[in-house]
């Protein structure tokens, strides 16, 4: 009852109520758009292909995860938010290598707007390439009822416009709603499939096609992985900061102690998304070329989703992108200089360069733990699939995204509630984090 009362407090704050309702409205529009199919596709044959766990089926099954099931049903939202995410990754990488873009990143709000505009243009190009590749793949697989240039034009136009509309919906959530727009779009698509997963398992158990012990194991894995994600996502390292006393006129400033929280997983769910997007590129290219060249058939088999090589590459990629994304969003030198300007220091550490080196040292140690944790959680379901035949794709990636986005959104709502002197979402009145020194 107390938790229900705390949830109802959301609607007592006009600003928060508008943001929550706006986000729900946008997600409803997104889900409705996911039921508008592109004409001319043999959906039954496409569904059978994508239920396979290896080769092209595994690749497109993974892409279908980020489209919320729209790729499986070939709707106008078949590409989902994937083109925008891919474009964002490319722009962030280019921003570290091209001096002009690097300078724009340092120009504050103006530079950020230009980078976002370039990202939109790049997302349009990526959506066009993905849609074109997808339609040629469907034709080669014999899934198009009436192939031809007329159908290709309609298909590409429909899916590209759909991808741009999904990107726009995500931006509207970021501007006027609650949470990160792109993450919320992915979150909604994944969560919408969960009831179907549960119904499928129950039906298999009732029909005698699955032992009830296997169903309990699946449930235990789901609960255990979710609990592990929540436990580690709330973990943080607190760095104490002491501010010296300053006298300005007749007033005394400073003299207090505070701390800087460093989360175990500083990068959130983005390394998993980045790693998946990057690994899908060689998988997609090799799969497309396998129909013409025998050499690429062997490559496709080696790097197929769920295989040993794919799991190793994904493990390494997640660790790399964990450090890469942390370097993009966290600047130890800038943080150290800001603390120094405000008269603060870390006990036992000299202000300035020594403080920045200390931050780098802490981030490296914590970041390695967080990166390994992300990689293990992402690969754990793949490893379990080798020993347990699961009737649906219970991916660590999906759980990481769902739990991570849910925690971030809950934290934002929590801050609004506390700001207006309401109790938090939890019965304790605070969305607490674990901390350690």
C-alpha positions as CSV (number, residue, x, y, z in Angstrom):
1,X,0.0,0.0,0.0
2,X,2.8,2.4,0.8
3,X,4.5,1.7,-2.6
4,X,1.2,2.3,-4.3
5,X,0.8,5.6,-2.5
6,X,4.3,6.6,-3.5
7,X,3.5,5.8,-7.1
8,X,0.4,7.9,-7.0
9,X,2.5,10.8,-5.9
10,X,3.8,11.0,-9.4
11,X,0.5,12.4,-10.5
12,X,0.5,15.1,-7.8
13,X,3.4,16.9,-9.5
14,X,2.1,18.6,-12.7
15,X,5.5,18.7,-14.5
16,X,6.3,15.1,-13.7
17,X,2.7,14.0,-14.6
18,X,3.0,15.7,-18.0
19,X,6.3,14.0,-18.7
20,X,5.2,10.5,-17.7
21,X,1.9,10.8,-19.7
22,X,3.7,12.2,-22.7
23,X,6.2,9.3,-22.6
24,X,3.4,6.8,-22.4
25,X,1.6,8.4,-25.2
26,X,4.6,8.4,-27.5
27,X,5.3,4.7,-26.7
28,X,1.6,3.8,-27.5
29,X,2.0,5.5,-30.9
30,X,5.2,3.6,-31.4
31,X,3.5,0.3,-30.6
32,X,0.5,1.1,-32.9
33,X,2.8,1.9,-35.8
34,X,4.4,-1.5,-35.2
35,X,1.2,-3.1,-36.5
36,X,1.2,-1.5,-39.9
37,X,2.8,-4.1,-42.3
38,X,4.7,-3.5,-45.5
39,X,2.7,-5.2,-48.3
40,X,4.1,-7.9,-50.5
41,X,6.0,-10.0,-48.0
42,X,5.5,-13.7,-47.2
43,X,5.3,-13.1,-43.4
44,X,4.9,-16.8,-42.5
45,X,8.1,-17.8,-44.3
46,X,10.0,-14.8,-42.8
47,X,8.8,-15.8,-39.3
48,X,10.1,-19.4,-39.9
49,X,13.5,-18.1,-41.0
50,X,13.9,-15.8,-38.0
51,X,13.0,-18.4,-35.5
52,X,16.2,-20.2,-36.4
53,X,19.0,-19.7,-33.9
54,X,22.0,-19.9,-36.3
55,X,23.1,-18.2,-39.4
56,X,20.9,-15.5,-40.9
57,X,18.0,-16.5,-38.6
58,X,20.2,-15.7,-35.6
59,X,21.4,-12.4,-37.1
60,X,17.9,-11.1,-38.0
61,X,16.5,-12.5,-34.8
62,X,19.0,-10.3,-32.9
63,X,18.1,-7.2,-35.0
64,X,14.5,-8.0,-34.4
65,X,15.1,-7.6,-30.6
66,X,15.9,-3.9,-31.1
67,X,13.0,-3.3,-33.4
68,X,10.5,-4.6,-30.8
69,X,9.4,-7.5,-33.0
70,X,8.7,-5.3,-36.0
71,X,11.4,-6.8,-38.2
72,X,9.8,-10.3,-37.7
73,X,6.4,-9.0,-38.9
74,X,8.0,-6.6,-41.5
75,X,6.2,-3.5,-40.5
76,X,7.0,0.1,-41.4
77,X,8.9,0.3,-38.2
78,X,11.0,-2.8,-39.2
79,X,14.3,-1.0,-38.8
80,X,13.3,0.5,-35.4
81,X,15.8,2.8,-33.7
82,X,18.8,0.8,-35.0
83,X,19.8,3.3,-37.8
84,X,20.0,6.1,-35.3
85,X,22.0,4.1,-32.8
86,X,24.4,3.0,-35.5
87,X,24.8,6.6,-36.7
88,X,25.4,7.8,-33.1
89,X,28.2,5.3,-32.7
90,X,29.8,6.4,-36.0
91,X,29.5,10.1,-35.1
92,X,31.1,9.5,-31.6
93,X,34.0,7.6,-33.2
94,X,34.4,10.2,-35.9
95,X,34.4,12.9,-33.2
96,X,37.5,11.4,-31.8
97,X,39.4,11.3,-35.1
98,X,38.2,14.3,-37.2
99,X,39.5,17.6,-35.8
100,X,36.4,19.6,-37.1
101,X,34.0,17.3,-35.3
102,X,36.2,17.2,-32.2
103,X,36.1,21.0,-32.1
104,X,32.3,21.0,-32.4
105,X,32.0,18.7,-29.4
106,X,33.8,21.3,-27.3
107,X,31.6,24.2,-28.4
108,X,28.8,23.5,-25.9
109,X,25.1,23.7,-26.9
110,X,25.8,25.0,-30.4
111,X,28.2,22.2,-31.2
112,X,25.9,19.6,-29.8
113,X,23.0,20.8,-32.0
114,X,25.2,20.6,-35.1
115,X,26.4,17.1,-34.1
116,X,22.8,16.0,-33.6
117,X,21.9,17.3,-37.0
118,X,24.8,15.5,-38.7
119,X,23.7,12.3,-36.8
120,X,20.2,12.6,-38.2
121,X,21.6,12.8,-41.8
122,X,23.8,9.9,-41.2
123,X,20.9,7.9,-39.7
124,X,19.0,8.6,-42.9
125,X,21.8,7.1,-45.0
126,X,22.2,4.1,-42.7
127,X,18.4,3.5,-42.8
128,X,18.5,3.6,-46.6
129,X,21.4,1.1,-46.8
130,X,19.8,-1.2,-44.2
131,X,16.5,-1.2,-46.0
132,X,18.1,-1.8,-49.4
133,X,20.1,-4.7,-48.1
134,X,17.0,-6.1,-46.3
135,X,14.9,-6.1,-49.4
136,X,17.5,-7.7,-51.6
137,X,17.9,-10.4,-48.9
138,X,14.1,-11.0,-48.9
139,X,14.1,-11.4,-52.7
140,X,17.0,-13.8,-52.7
141,X,15.2,-15.9,-50.0
142,X,12.0,-16.0,-52.1
143,X,10.0,-14.1,-49.5
144,X,8.7,-11.4,-51.8
145,X,5.3,-12.1,-53.5
146,X,5.8,-9.8,-56.5
147,X,9.4,-8.7,-56.7
148,X,10.4,-5.7,-58.9
149,X,11.6,-2.2,-58.8
150,X,8.2,-0.8,-58.0
151,X,8.0,-3.0,-54.9
152,X,11.6,-2.1,-53.9
153,X,10.8,1.6,-54.1
154,X,7.7,1.2,-51.9
155,X,9.5,-1.0,-49.4
156,X,12.6,1.2,-49.0
157,X,10.5,4.4,-48.8
158,X,8.1,2.9,-46.2
159,X,10.8,1.5,-43.9
160,X,13.1,4.5,-44.2
161,X,10.3,6.9,-43.4
162,X,9.3,4.6,-40.5
163,X,12.9,4.6,-39.1
164,X,13.0,8.4,-39.3
165,X,9.7,8.7,-37.5
166,X,10.9,6.3,-34.8
167,X,14.0,8.5,-34.4
168,X,11.8,11.6,-34.1
169,X,9.6,9.9,-31.5
170,X,12.8,9.1,-29.4
171,X,13.9,12.7,-29.6
172,X,10.5,13.9,-28.4
173,X,10.8,11.6,-25.4
174,X,14.2,13.0,-24.6
175,X,13.0,16.6,-24.9
176,X,9.5,16.5,-23.3
177,X,9.2,13.1,-21.6
178,X,11.0,11.1,-19.0
179,X,14.2,9.0,-19.7
180,X,16.4,8.7,-22.7
181,X,14.3,8.5,-25.9
182,X,16.3,5.9,-27.8
183,X,16.6,3.6,-24.7
184,X,12.9,4.0,-24.0
185,X,12.0,2.9,-27.5
186,X,14.1,-0.2,-27.2
187,X,12.8,-0.8,-23.7
188,X,9.1,-0.7,-24.9
189,X,9.8,-3.1,-27.8
190,X,11.5,-5.7,-25.5
191,X,9.0,-5.5,-22.7
192,X,6.1,-5.8,-25.2
193,X,7.4,-9.3,-26.1
194,X,7.7,-10.6,-22.5
195,X,4.0,-11.7,-22.1
196,X,4.3,-13.7,-25.3
197,X,7.4,-15.4,-24.0
198,X,5.6,-16.4,-20.8
199,X,2.5,-17.7,-22.7
200,X,4.7,-19.8,-25.0
201,X,6.5,-21.5,-22.1
202,X,3.2,-22.2,-20.4
203,X,1.7,-23.6,-23.6
204,X,4.7,-25.9,-24.1
205,X,4.5,-27.2,-20.6
206,X,0.8,-27.9,-20.9
207,X,1.3,-29.7,-24.2
208,X,4.0,-31.8,-22.7
209,X,6.7,-30.5,-25.1
210,X,8.7,-29.1,-22.3
211,X,9.5,-30.5,-18.8
212,X,8.3,-28.3,-16.0
213,X,11.7,-28.5,-14.5
214,X,13.2,-26.8,-17.6
215,X,10.6,-24.1,-17.2
216,X,11.6,-23.5,-13.6
217,X,15.3,-23.3,-14.6
218,X,14.4,-20.7,-17.2
219,X,12.5,-18.7,-14.5
220,X,15.4,-19.1,-12.1
221,X,17.9,-17.8,-14.6
222,X,15.7,-14.9,-15.5
223,X,15.2,-13.9,-11.8
224,X,18.9,-14.4,-10.9
225,X,20.3,-12.4,-13.8
226,X,17.8,-9.6,-13.2
227,X,18.7,-9.5,-9.5
228,X,22.4,-9.5,-10.3
229,X,21.9,-6.6,-12.7
230,X,20.0,-4.6,-10.1
231,X,22.6,-5.3,-7.4
232,X,25.6,-4.3,-9.5
233,X,23.9,-1.4,-11.3
234,X,23.3,0.3,-7.9
235,X,26.9,-0.3,-6.7
236,X,29.2,2.8,-6.6
237,X,32.6,3.9,-5.2
238,X,32.4,7.2,-3.2
239,X,35.4,9.5,-3.5
240,X,35.6,11.9,-0.5
241,X,36.1,15.6,-1.4
242,X,37.0,18.3,1.2
243,X,36.4,22.0,0.5
244,X,38.6,24.5,2.3
245,X,37.0,27.5,4.1
246,X,37.0,30.9,2.3
247,X,36.1,34.3,3.7
248,X,34.5,36.6,1.2
249,X,33.5,39.9,2.8
250,X,31.6,39.0,6.0
251,X,30.7,35.5,4.9
252,X,32.5,32.2,5.2
253,X,32.2,29.7,2.3
254,X,33.3,26.1,2.1
255,X,34.6,24.0,4.9
256,X,32.2,21.1,4.2
257,X,32.9,17.5,3.1
258,X,31.1,15.8,0.2
259,X,31.8,12.9,-2.1
260,X,31.9,12.0,-5.8
261,X,30.1,8.7,-6.7
262,X,31.7,6.5,-9.3
263,X,29.4,3.8,-10.4
264,X,30.7,0.3,-11.1
265,X,29.0,0.4,-14.5
266,X,29.6,4.0,-15.6
267,X,28.6,3.4,-19.2
268,X,25.2,1.8,-18.5
269,X,23.8,-0.4,-21.2
270,X,25.4,1.4,-24.2
271,X,28.5,-0.9,-24.5
272,X,26.2,-3.9,-25.0
273,X,24.2,-2.0,-27.7
274,X,27.4,-0.7,-29.3
275,X,29.0,-4.1,-29.4
276,X,26.0,-5.7,-30.9
277,X,25.7,-3.0,-33.6
278,X,29.3,-3.3,-34.6
279,X,29.4,-7.1,-34.7
280,X,26.2,-7.2,-36.8
281,X,28.1,-5.4,-39.7
282,X,30.5,-8.3,-40.6
283,X,27.8,-10.9,-39.9
284,X,25.4,-9.1,-42.2
285,X,27.9,-8.6,-45.0
286,X,29.1,-12.2,-44.9
287,X,25.6,-13.5,-44.8
288,X,24.7,-11.4,-47.9
289,X,27.8,-12.6,-49.8
290,X,27.4,-16.3,-48.7
291,X,24.8,-16.9,-51.4
292,X,27.3,-16.0,-54.2
293,X,30.7,-17.0,-52.8
294,X,31.5,-20.3,-51.1
295,X,34.3,-18.7,-49.1
296,X,31.8,-16.5,-47.2
297,X,29.7,-19.5,-46.2
298,X,32.5,-20.7,-44.1
299,X,33.0,-17.3,-42.5
300,X,29.3,-17.1,-41.7
301,X,29.4,-20.4,-40.0
302,X,32.5,-19.4,-37.9
303,X,31.0,-16.0,-36.8
304,X,27.4,-17.1,-36.5
305,X,25.5,-15.8,-33.5
306,X,25.9,-18.0,-30.5
307,X,29.1,-19.6,-31.7
308,X,32.4,-19.7,-29.8
309,X,34.1,-17.0,-32.0
310,X,31.0,-14.7,-31.8
311,X,30.9,-15.0,-28.0
312,X,34.6,-14.2,-27.7
313,X,34.3,-11.2,-30.1
314,X,31.3,-10.0,-28.2
315,X,33.1,-10.3,-24.8
316,X,36.1,-8.3,-26.1
317,X,33.8,-5.7,-27.8
318,X,31.8,-5.1,-24.7
319,X,34.9,-4.5,-22.6
320,X,36.3,-2.1,-25.3
321,X,33.2,-0.1,-25.6
322,X,32.8,0.1,-21.9
323,X,36.1,2.0,-21.7
324,X,35.4,3.9,-24.9
325,X,32.0,5.2,-23.8
326,X,33.3,6.0,-20.3
327,X,36.0,8.1,-21.9
328,X,33.4,10.0,-24.0
329,X,31.1,10.9,-21.1
330,X,33.6,11.3,-18.3
331,X,36.6,13.8,-18.3
332,X,38.8,13.3,-15.2
333,X,40.9,16.4,-16.1
334,X,37.9,18.7,-16.3
335,X,36.5,17.3,-13.1
336,X,39.8,17.8,-11.3
337,X,40.1,21.4,-12.5
338,X,36.5,22.2,-11.4
339,X,37.2,20.8,-7.9
340,X,40.5,22.8,-7.7
341,X,38.7,26.1,-8.8
342,X,36.1,25.6,-6.1
343,X,38.8,25.1,-3.4
344,X,38.3,21.4,-3.0
345,X,40.7,18.5,-2.7
346,X,40.8,14.8,-2.1
347,X,42.4,14.0,1.3
348,X,45.9,12.8,0.6
349,X,45.9,13.8,-3.1
350,X,47.3,17.0,-4.5
351,X,44.8,19.2,-6.5
352,X,45.2,19.4,-10.2
353,X,47.1,16.8,-12.2
354,X,47.5,14.4,-9.3
355,X,43.7,14.4,-8.7
356,X,43.0,13.7,-12.4
357,X,45.5,10.8,-12.4
358,X,43.8,9.5,-9.3
359,X,40.4,9.7,-11.0
360,X,41.8,7.8,-14.0
361,X,43.2,5.1,-11.7
362,X,39.9,4.6,-9.9
363,X,37.9,4.7,-13.2
364,X,40.2,2.1,-14.7
365,X,39.9,-0.3,-11.8
366,X,36.1,0.1,-11.4
367,X,35.6,0.2,-15.2
368,X,37.3,-3.1,-15.6
369,X,35.0,-4.7,-13.1
370,X,31.9,-3.1,-14.7
371,X,33.0,-4.2,-18.2
372,X,33.6,-7.8,-17.2
373,X,30.3,-7.8,-15.4
374,X,28.5,-6.5,-18.5
375,X,30.2,-9.0,-20.8
376,X,29.5,-12.0,-18.6
377,X,25.8,-11.1,-18.2
378,X,25.5,-10.6,-22.0
379,X,27.1,-14.0,-22.7
380,X,25.5,-16.0,-19.9
381,X,22.3,-16.8,-21.7
382,X,24.2,-17.8,-24.9
383,X,26.2,-20.2,-22.8
384,X,23.1,-21.6,-21.2
385,X,21.5,-22.2,-24.6
386,X,24.3,-24.7,-25.3
387,X,23.1,-26.8,-22.4
388,X,19.4,-25.9,-22.2
389,X,17.1,-25.7,-25.2
390,X,15.1,-22.5,-24.6
391,X,11.9,-21.8,-26.6
392,X,12.6,-18.1,-26.9
393,X,15.6,-15.8,-27.0
394,X,16.2,-15.0,-23.3
395,X,19.1,-12.7,-23.9
396,X,21.3,-11.0,-21.4
397,X,21.3,-8.0,-23.7
398,X,17.6,-7.7,-23.4
399,X,17.6,-8.0,-19.7
400,X,20.5,-5.5,-19.4
401,X,18.6,-3.0,-21.4
402,X,15.3,-3.5,-19.7
403,X,16.7,-3.3,-16.1
404,X,19.2,-0.6,-16.9
405,X,16.5,1.7,-18.5
406,X,14.1,0.9,-15.8
407,X,16.6,1.9,-13.1
408,X,17.6,5.1,-14.9
409,X,14.0,6.1,-15.4
410,X,13.1,5.3,-11.8
411,X,16.0,7.4,-10.6
412,X,14.8,10.4,-12.6
413,X,11.3,10.0,-11.2
414,X,12.8,9.7,-7.8
415,X,14.6,13.0,-8.1
416,X,11.4,14.8,-9.0
417,X,9.6,13.3,-6.1
418,X,12.3,14.2,-3.6
419,X,12.6,17.7,-5.1
420,X,8.9,18.3,-4.4
421,X,9.3,16.8,-0.9
422,X,7.4,13.6,-1.6
423,X,8.6,10.2,-0.5
424,X,10.5,8.3,-3.1
425,X,9.4,5.2,-5.0
426,X,10.7,2.9,-2.3
427,X,9.1,2.6,1.1
428,X,12.3,4.0,2.6
429,X,11.8,7.2,0.8
430,X,15.1,7.0,-1.1
431,X,16.2,5.1,-4.2
432,X,19.3,4.0,-2.5
433,X,22.6,2.9,-4.0
434,X,25.1,0.5,-2.6
435,X,28.4,2.1,-2.0
436,X,31.9,1.0,-1.0
437,X,35.2,2.6,-0.4
